[in-house]
Amino acid sequence: MQEEFELTYLVKKLPDNFSTQTKSKEILDIYLPSTSEHATLRIRKLGDRYEITKKEPVSGTDSSHQNENTIPLTKEEFEELSTLQGKRVRKIRYYYEEGETSFEIDVFQDNLIGLVLVDVEFHSNEEKAVFVPPEWFGADVTQEKFVAGGVLCGKTYEDIQNHLDKFQYNSLIVSE
């Protein structure tokens, strides 16, 4: 089990020196069970890597501090599990660095085109507490349920539009 300290933000605009040539991987997440409003079990294809993960808050509903249990899968195991009825979401994850900080910029695809989130991971709650977001960040949505992977999967941009409007989020189209 791994402890995760993470903040999630809407992206207001891409950083000035961002390029779609930045190192990236396509991610396919399938959340199980498909009947759950907020599934916490997912199988993932991350480039040519496959895994199954269960992710839950360490205490209460604090989404910035979670326990994550991940088991690597073979391609064959993933392919068989992916035949299960599950809610899916696909995104391109860009690995972007600015100064000493690494960011994961998720550009959603298919029915969620226009949604761009950025995750910042930390080594501790203390490190997370002193983080100052750069100007290209939009609202902190770490504690907002509507952006959790297990809730977001299977949705369309229109399904979450009213939530995004509360944060004055403007659809951000990233073309390659």
Contacts in CASP RR format, 6 or more apart in sequence:
PFRMAT RR
TARGET T0000
AUTHOR 0000-0000-0000
METHOD contacts of the structure
MODEL  1
MQEEFELTYLVKKLPDNFSTQTKSKEILDIYLPSTSEHATLRIRKLGDRY
EITKKEPVSGTDSSHQNENTIPLTKEEFEELSTLQGKRVRKIRYYYEEGE
TSFEIDVFQDNLIGLVLVDVEFHSNEEKAVFVPPEWFGADVTQEKFVAGG
VLCGKTYEDIQNHLDKFQYNSLIVSE
1 67 0 8 1.000
1 68 0 8 1.000
1 69 0 8 1.000
2 67 0 8 1.000
2 68 0 8 1.000
2 69 0 8 1.000
2 70 0 8 1.000
3 58 0 8 1.000
3 65 0 8 1.000
3 66 0 8 1.000
3 67 0 8 1.000
3 68 0 8 1.000
4 55 0 8 1.000
4 65 0 8 1.000
4 66 0 8 1.000
4 67 0 8 1.000
4 68 0 8 1.000
4 121 0 8 1.000
5 64 0 8 1.000
5 65 0 8 1.000
5 121 0 8 1.000
5 122 0 8 1.000
5 123 0 8 1.000
5 124 0 8 1.000
5 125 0 8 1.000
5 127 0 8 1.000
5 128 0 8 1.000
6 64 0 8 1.000
6 66 0 8 1.000
6 119 0 8 1.000
6 120 0 8 1.000
6 121 0 8 1.000
6 122 0 8 1.000
6 128 0 8 1.000
6 142 0 8 1.000
7 64 0 8 1.000
7 119 0 8 1.000
7 120 0 8 1.000
7 122 0 8 1.000
7 128 0 8 1.000
7 131 0 8 1.000
7 133 0 8 1.000
7 140 0 8 1.000
7 142 0 8 1.000
8 63 0 8 1.000
8 117 0 8 1.000
8 118 0 8 1.000
8 119 0 8 1.000
8 140 0 8 1.000
8 141 0 8 1.000
8 142 0 8 1.000
8 147 0 8 1.000
9 117 0 8 1.000
9 118 0 8 1.000
9 120 0 8 1.000
9 133 0 8 1.000
9 137 0 8 1.000
9 138 0 8 1.000
9 139 0 8 1.000
9 140 0 8 1.000
9 141 0 8 1.000
9 142 0 8 1.000
10 116 0 8 1.000
10 117 0 8 1.000
10 137 0 8 1.000
10 138 0 8 1.000
10 139 0 8 1.000
10 141 0 8 1.000
10 164 0 8 1.000
10 167 0 8 1.000
10 169 0 8 1.000
11 105 0 8 1.000
11 116 0 8 1.000
11 117 0 8 1.000
11 118 0 8 1.000
11 136 0 8 1.000
11 137 0 8 1.000
11 138 0 8 1.000
11 172 0 8 1.000
12 135 0 8 1.000
12 136 0 8 1.000
12 137 0 8 1.000
12 138 0 8 1.000
13 136 0 8 1.000
13 172 0 8 1.000
14 105 0 8 1.000
14 116 0 8 1.000
14 136 0 8 1.000
14 172 0 8 1.000
14 174 0 8 1.000
15 96 0 8 1.000
15 98 0 8 1.000
15 134 0 8 1.000
15 136 0 8 1.000
16 136 0 8 1.000
18 94 0 8 1.000
18 96 0 8 1.000
18 105 0 8 1.000
20 94 0 8 1.000
20 174 0 8 1.000
20 175 0 8 1.000
20 176 0 8 1.000
22 94 0 8 1.000
22 95 0 8 1.000
22 96 0 8 1.000
23 94 0 8 1.000
23 95 0 8 1.000
24 92 0 8 1.000
24 93 0 8 1.000
24 94 0 8 1.000
24 95 0 8 1.000
25 46 0 8 1.000
25 47 0 8 1.000
25 92 0 8 1.000
25 93 0 8 1.000
25 95 0 8 1.000
26 45 0 8 1.000
26 47 0 8 1.000
26 90 0 8 1.000
26 91 0 8 1.000
26 92 0 8 1.000
26 93 0 8 1.000
27 44 0 8 1.000
27 45 0 8 1.000
27 46 0 8 1.000
27 47 0 8 1.000
27 90 0 8 1.000
27 91 0 8 1.000
27 92 0 8 1.000
27 93 0 8 1.000
27 106 0 8 1.000
28 44 0 8 1.000
28 45 0 8 1.000
28 82 0 8 1.000
28 88 0 8 1.000
28 89 0 8 1.000
28 90 0 8 1.000
29 42 0 8 1.000
29 43 0 8 1.000
29 44 0 8 1.000
29 88 0 8 1.000
29 89 0 8 1.000
29 90 0 8 1.000
29 91 0 8 1.000
29 149 0 8 1.000
29 153 0 8 1.000
30 42 0 8 1.000
30 43 0 8 1.000
30 44 0 8 1.000
30 81 0 8 1.000
30 82 0 8 1.000
30 84 0 8 1.000
30 86 0 8 1.000
30 87 0 8 1.000
30 88 0 8 1.000
30 153 0 8 1.000
31 39 0 8 1.000
31 41 0 8 1.000
31 42 0 8 1.000
31 86 0 8 1.000
31 87 0 8 1.000
31 88 0 8 1.000
31 89 0 8 1.000
31 149 0 8 1.000
31 150 0 8 1.000
31 153 0 8 1.000
32 39 0 8 1.000
32 41 0 8 1.000
32 42 0 8 1.000
32 43 0 8 1.000
32 84 0 8 1.000
32 86 0 8 1.000
33 39 0 8 1.000
33 41 0 8 1.000
33 85 0 8 1.000
33 86 0 8 1.000
34 84 0 8 1.000
34 85 0 8 1.000
34 86 0 8 1.000
34 87 0 8 1.000
36 150 0 8 1.000
37 151 0 8 1.000
38 145 0 8 1.000
38 148 0 8 1.000
38 150 0 8 1.000
38 151 0 8 1.000
39 87 0 8 1.000
39 150 0 8 1.000
39 153 0 8 1.000
40 54 0 8 1.000
40 55 0 8 1.000
40 56 0 8 1.000
40 150 0 8 1.000
41 52 0 8 1.000
41 53 0 8 1.000
41 54 0 8 1.000
42 52 0 8 1.000
42 53 0 8 1.000
42 55 0 8 1.000
42 149 0 8 1.000
42 150 0 8 1.000
43 50 0 8 1.000
43 51 0 8 1.000
43 52 0 8 1.000
43 53 0 8 1.000
43 73 0 8 1.000
43 78 0 8 1.000
43 81 0 8 1.000
43 82 0 8 1.000
44 50 0 8 1.000
44 51 0 8 1.000
44 52 0 8 1.000
44 53 0 8 1.000
45 78 0 8 1.000
45 82 0 8 1.000
46 93 0 8 1.000
48 75 0 8 1.000
49 72 0 8 1.000
50 72 0 8 1.000
50 73 0 8 1.000
50 74 0 8 1.000
50 75 0 8 1.000
50 77 0 8 1.000
50 78 0 8 1.000
51 70 0 8 1.000
51 71 0 8 1.000
51 72 0 8 1.000
51 73 0 8 1.000
52 70 0 8 1.000
52 71 0 8 1.000
52 73 0 8 1.000
52 81 0 8 1.000
53 68 0 8 1.000
53 69 0 8 1.000
53 70 0 8 1.000
53 71 0 8 1.000
54 68 0 8 1.000
54 69 0 8 1.000
55 66 0 8 1.000
55 67 0 8 1.000
55 68 0 8 1.000
55 69 0 8 1.000
56 66 0 8 1.000
56 67 0 8 1.000
57 63 0 8 1.000
57 65 0 8 1.000
57 66 0 8 1.000
57 67 0 8 1.000
58 65 0 8 1.000
58 66 0 8 1.000
58 67 0 8 1.000
59 65 0 8 1.000
61 143 0 8 1.000
62 143 0 8 1.000
63 142 0 8 1.000
63 143 0 8 1.000
63 148 0 8 1.000
64 128 0 8 1.000
64 142 0 8 1.000
64 143 0 8 1.000
65 125 0 8 1.000
73 81 0 8 1.000
86 153 0 8 1.000
87 150 0 8 1.000
87 153 0 8 1.000
87 154 0 8 1.000
88 153 0 8 1.000
88 154 0 8 1.000
89 108 0 8 1.000
89 112 0 8 1.000
89 149 0 8 1.000
89 152 0 8 1.000
89 153 0 8 1.000
89 154 0 8 1.000
89 155 0 8 1.000
90 108 0 8 1.000
90 109 0 8 1.000
90 110 0 8 1.000
91 106 0 8 1.000
91 107 0 8 1.000
91 108 0 8 1.000
91 109 0 8 1.000
91 112 0 8 1.000
92 106 0 8 1.000
92 107 0 8 1.000
92 109 0 8 1.000
92 174 0 8 1.000
93 104 0 8 1.000
93 105 0 8 1.000
93 106 0 8 1.000
93 107 0 8 1.000
94 104 0 8 1.000
94 105 0 8 1.000
94 106 0 8 1.000
94 107 0 8 1.000
95 102 0 8 1.000
95 103 0 8 1.000
95 104 0 8 1.000
96 102 0 8 1.000
96 103 0 8 1.000
96 104 0 8 1.000
96 105 0 8 1.000
97 103 0 8 1.000
98 134 0 8 1.000
101 120 0 8 1.000
102 120 0 8 1.000
102 121 0 8 1.000
103 118 0 8 1.000
103 119 0 8 1.000
103 120 0 8 1.000
104 118 0 8 1.000
104 119 0 8 1.000
104 120 0 8 1.000
104 121 0 8 1.000
105 116 0 8 1.000
105 117 0 8 1.000
105 118 0 8 1.000
106 116 0 8 1.000
106 117 0 8 1.000
106 118 0 8 1.000
106 119 0 8 1.000
107 114 0 8 1.000
107 116 0 8 1.000
107 174 0 8 1.000
108 114 0 8 1.000
108 115 0 8 1.000
108 116 0 8 1.000
108 117 0 8 1.000
111 154 0 8 1.000
111 155 0 8 1.000
111 156 0 8 1.000
111 157 0 8 1.000
112 152 0 8 1.000
112 155 0 8 1.000
112 156 0 8 1.000
112 157 0 8 1.000
112 160 0 8 1.000
113 157 0 8 1.000
113 171 0 8 1.000
113 173 0 8 1.000
114 157 0 8 1.000
114 171 0 8 1.000
114 172 0 8 1.000
114 173 0 8 1.000
114 174 0 8 1.000
115 157 0 8 1.000
115 160 0 8 1.000
115 164 0 8 1.000
115 171 0 8 1.000
115 172 0 8 1.000
116 172 0 8 1.000
116 174 0 8 1.000
117 141 0 8 1.000
117 147 0 8 1.000
118 137 0 8 1.000
120 131 0 8 1.000
120 133 0 8 1.000
122 128 0 8 1.000
122 131 0 8 1.000
133 140 0 8 1.000
138 167 0 8 1.000
138 169 0 8 1.000
139 167 0 8 1.000
139 168 0 8 1.000
139 169 0 8 1.000
141 147 0 8 1.000
141 167 0 8 1.000
144 163 0 8 1.000
145 151 0 8 1.000
146 152 0 8 1.000
146 160 0 8 1.000
146 163 0 8 1.000
147 160 0 8 1.000
152 160 0 8 1.000
157 171 0 8 1.000
END
